[in-house]
Protein backbone atom coordinates (compact mmCIF):
# COMPACT_ATOMS: atom_id res chain seq x y z
CA UNK A 1 0.00 0.00 0.00
CA UNK A 2 1.92 2.37 -0.51
CA UNK A 3 5.25 3.39 -1.11
CA UNK A 4 5.82 4.73 -4.61
CA UNK A 5 8.11 1.94 -5.70
CA UNK A 6 5.59 -0.76 -4.90
CA UNK A 7 2.87 1.10 -6.78
CA UNK A 8 5.02 1.57 -9.86
CA UNK A 9 5.87 -2.11 -9.83
CA UNK A 10 2.21 -3.04 -9.56
CA UNK A 11 1.08 -0.76 -12.36
CA UNK A 12 3.83 -1.86 -14.74
CA UNK A 13 2.55 -5.41 -14.65
CA UNK A 14 -0.81 -4.40 -16.04
CA UNK A 15 -3.64 -6.63 -14.88
CA UNK A 16 -1.45 -9.39 -13.44
CA UNK A 17 -1.56 -9.76 -9.65
CA UNK A 18 2.01 -10.17 -8.45
CA UNK A 19 2.91 -12.78 -5.84
CA UNK A 20 4.18 -10.07 -3.49
CA UNK A 21 0.86 -8.18 -3.73
CA UNK A 22 -1.09 -11.39 -3.22
CA UNK A 23 1.00 -12.36 -0.18
CA UNK A 24 0.65 -8.85 1.25
CA UNK A 25 -3.14 -8.88 0.89
CA UNK A 26 -3.48 -12.36 2.35
CA UNK A 27 -1.47 -11.24 5.37
CA UNK A 28 -3.26 -7.91 5.83
CA UNK A 29 -6.90 -8.66 5.01
CA UNK A 30 -9.48 -11.28 5.93
CA UNK A 31 -9.77 -12.44 2.32
CA UNK A 32 -8.48 -15.75 0.98
CA UNK A 33 -6.59 -16.10 -2.30
CA UNK A 34 -9.67 -16.94 -4.36
CA UNK A 35 -11.57 -13.91 -3.09
CA UNK A 36 -8.58 -11.61 -3.64
CA UNK A 37 -8.24 -12.81 -7.23
CA UNK A 38 -11.97 -12.30 -7.83
CA UNK A 39 -11.77 -8.73 -6.51
CA UNK A 40 -8.66 -8.17 -8.65
CA UNK A 41 -10.41 -9.37 -11.80
CA UNK A 42 -13.33 -7.02 -11.20
CA UNK A 43 -11.07 -4.10 -10.33
CA UNK A 44 -9.10 -4.44 -13.56
CA UNK A 45 -12.24 -4.94 -15.60
CA UNK A 46 -13.41 -1.50 -14.43
CA UNK A 47 -9.92 0.05 -14.26
CA UNK A 48 -7.77 -1.56 -16.99
CA UNK A 49 -4.76 0.61 -16.17
CA UNK A 50 -4.82 -0.43 -12.52
CA UNK A 51 -5.80 3.07 -11.36
CA UNK A 52 -9.18 3.98 -9.90
CA UNK A 53 -9.67 7.68 -10.63
CA UNK A 54 -11.78 10.11 -8.57
CA UNK A 55 -14.22 10.39 -11.47
CA UNK A 56 -14.72 6.62 -11.70
CA UNK A 57 -15.05 6.43 -7.93
CA UNK A 58 -17.92 8.94 -7.97
CA UNK A 59 -19.55 7.05 -10.84
CA UNK A 60 -19.57 3.85 -8.77
CA UNK A 61 -20.87 5.52 -5.60
CA UNK A 62 -23.75 7.26 -7.39
CA UNK A 63 -25.29 3.87 -8.14
CA UNK A 64 -25.76 3.20 -4.43
CA UNK A 65 -27.18 6.64 -3.56
CA UNK A 66 -29.42 7.63 -6.48
CA UNK A 67 -31.58 10.02 -4.46
CA UNK A 68 -28.72 12.28 -3.40
CA UNK A 69 -25.50 13.91 -4.59
CA UNK A 70 -22.55 11.67 -3.72
CA UNK A 71 -19.80 13.78 -5.30
CA UNK A 72 -18.70 15.71 -2.20
CA UNK A 73 -18.77 12.68 0.06
CA UNK A 74 -16.80 10.70 -2.52
CA UNK A 75 -13.99 13.24 -2.32
CA UNK A 76 -13.57 12.45 1.38
CA UNK A 77 -13.84 8.68 0.95
CA UNK A 78 -11.42 8.75 -1.99
CA UNK A 79 -8.91 10.73 0.09
CA UNK A 80 -9.12 8.09 2.83
CA UNK A 81 -8.67 5.19 0.37
CA UNK A 82 -5.75 6.91 -1.37
CA UNK A 83 -3.27 6.41 1.43
CA UNK A 84 -0.14 7.45 -0.49
CA UNK A 85 -1.87 10.59 -1.83
CA UNK A 86 -1.03 9.76 -5.45
CA UNK A 87 -4.37 10.98 -6.78
CA UNK A 88 -5.61 7.51 -7.65
CA UNK A 89 -6.39 4.25 -5.85
CA UNK A 90 -4.47 1.13 -6.75
CA UNK A 91 -5.73 -2.39 -6.12
CA UNK A 92 -3.96 -2.86 -2.79
CA UNK A 93 -5.30 0.41 -1.39
CA UNK A 94 -8.75 -0.50 -2.67
CA UNK A 95 -8.86 -3.96 -1.12
CA UNK A 96 -7.34 -2.85 2.19
CA UNK A 97 -10.10 -0.26 2.54
CA UNK A 98 -12.82 -2.68 1.43
CA UNK A 99 -11.55 -5.16 4.02
CA UNK A 100 -11.88 -2.65 6.86
CA UNK A 101 -15.23 -1.25 5.81
CA UNK A 102 -16.81 -4.64 5.08
CA UNK A 103 -15.33 -7.04 7.62
CA UNK A 104 -13.17 -5.11 10.06
CA UNK A 105 -13.95 -4.84 13.76
CA UNK A 106 -15.95 -1.89 15.06
CA UNK A 107 -12.73 -0.26 16.28
CA UNK A 108 -11.00 -0.76 12.91
CA UNK A 109 -13.96 0.80 11.10
CA UNK A 110 -13.98 3.74 13.49
CA UNK A 111 -10.25 4.30 13.00
CA UNK A 112 -10.91 4.41 9.26
CA UNK A 113 -13.82 6.81 9.82
CA UNK A 114 -11.59 9.02 11.99
CA UNK A 115 -9.14 9.38 9.10
CA UNK A 116 -11.99 10.44 6.83
CA UNK A 117 -13.24 13.08 9.29
CA UNK A 118 -9.67 14.33 9.89
CA UNK A 119 -9.60 16.18 6.57
CA UNK A 120 -6.23 17.92 6.99
CA UNK A 121 -4.56 14.83 8.49
CA UNK A 122 -3.26 16.61 11.59
CA UNK A 123 -4.37 13.88 13.99
CA UNK A 124 -7.54 15.44 15.32
CA UNK A 125 -11.01 16.49 14.18
CA UNK A 126 -12.19 20.05 14.67
CA UNK A 127 -15.71 21.41 14.35
CA UNK A 128 -15.39 22.75 10.77
CA UNK A 129 -14.14 19.33 9.60
CA UNK A 130 -17.06 17.59 11.28
CA UNK A 131 -19.51 19.99 9.64
CA UNK A 132 -18.00 19.39 6.18
CA UNK A 133 -18.31 15.61 6.45
CA UNK A 134 -21.84 15.70 7.84
CA UNK A 135 -22.93 18.05 5.06
CA UNK A 136 -21.39 15.67 2.50
CA UNK A 137 -23.16 12.68 4.05
CA UNK A 138 -26.51 14.46 4.01
CA UNK A 139 -26.05 15.53 0.38
CA UNK A 140 -25.24 11.95 -0.54
CA UNK A 141 -28.25 10.47 1.26
CA UNK A 142 -30.76 13.07 0.07
CA UNK A 143 -33.20 15.00 2.23
CA UNK A 144 -35.83 12.27 2.46
CA UNK A 145 -33.40 9.65 3.72
CA UNK A 146 -31.82 12.12 6.17
CA UNK A 147 -35.26 12.78 7.67
CA UNK A 148 -36.02 9.06 7.84
CA UNK A 149 -32.74 8.34 9.64
CA UNK A 150 -33.20 11.28 12.03
CA UNK A 151 -36.64 10.03 12.97
CA UNK A 152 -35.22 6.70 14.14
CA UNK A 153 -32.06 7.96 15.85
CA UNK A 154 -32.10 7.43 19.61
CA UNK A 155 -29.96 10.52 20.27
CA UNK A 156 -32.42 13.11 18.98
CA UNK A 157 -29.87 14.79 16.70
CA UNK A 158 -30.71 17.84 14.62
CA UNK A 159 -31.10 17.65 10.83
CA UNK A 160 -28.99 20.81 10.48
CA UNK A 161 -25.35 19.77 9.90
CA UNK A 162 -23.89 22.60 12.00
CA UNK A 163 -26.21 21.93 14.93
CA UNK A 164 -25.58 18.22 14.58
CA UNK A 165 -21.80 18.72 14.68
CA UNK A 166 -22.16 20.87 17.81
CA UNK A 167 -24.21 18.13 19.47
CA UNK A 168 -21.59 15.53 18.62
CA UNK A 169 -18.77 17.62 20.01
CA UNK A 170 -20.65 18.25 23.22
CA UNK A 171 -20.99 14.51 23.74
CA UNK A 172 -17.54 13.41 22.56
CA UNK A 173 -15.13 16.18 23.54
CA UNK A 174 -14.56 14.92 27.08
CA UNK A 175 -11.67 17.27 27.90
CA UNK A 176 -13.46 20.29 26.38
CA UNK A 177 -10.49 21.40 24.25
CA UNK A 178 -12.57 21.92 21.09
CA UNK A 179 -11.00 19.06 19.14
CA UNK A 180 -11.44 15.29 19.01
CA UNK A 181 -8.45 12.99 19.00
CA UNK A 182 -8.74 9.40 17.80
CA UNK A 183 -9.21 8.05 21.33
CA UNK A 184 -12.11 10.41 22.08
CA UNK A 185 -13.70 9.67 18.71
CA UNK A 186 -13.51 5.88 19.06
CA UNK A 187 -14.48 5.73 22.75
CA UNK A 188 -17.33 8.17 22.17
CA UNK A 189 -18.74 5.98 19.41
CA UNK A 190 -18.23 2.69 21.22
CA UNK A 191 -19.92 4.04 24.36
CA UNK A 192 -22.87 5.65 22.58
CA UNK A 193 -24.74 3.71 19.90
CA UNK A 194 -26.52 6.84 18.68
CA UNK A 195 -23.16 8.48 17.93
CA UNK A 196 -21.86 5.33 16.27
CA UNK A 197 -24.89 5.19 13.99
CA UNK A 198 -24.74 8.89 13.18
CA UNK A 199 -21.03 9.04 12.37
CA UNK A 200 -20.88 6.12 9.97
CA UNK A 201 -21.21 7.06 6.33
CA UNK A 202 -24.34 5.07 5.49
CA UNK A 203 -26.23 5.75 8.69
CA UNK A 204 -25.67 2.19 9.86
CA UNK A 205 -23.73 0.97 12.87
CA UNK A 206 -20.26 -0.45 12.05
CA UNK A 207 -20.84 -3.47 14.25
Buried (B, 14 or more C-beta within 10 A) or exposed (E): BBEEEBBEEBBEEEBEBEEEBBEBBBEEBEBEEEBBBEBBEEBBEEBEEBBBBBEBBBEEBBEEBEEBBBBBBBBBBBBBBBBBEEEBBBBBBBBBBBBBBEEBEBEBBBBBBBBBBBBEEEEBBBBEBBBBBBBBBBBBBBEEBBEEBBEEBEBEBEEBBBEBBBBBBEBBBEEEEEBBBBEBBBBBBBEBBBBBBBBBBBBEBBE
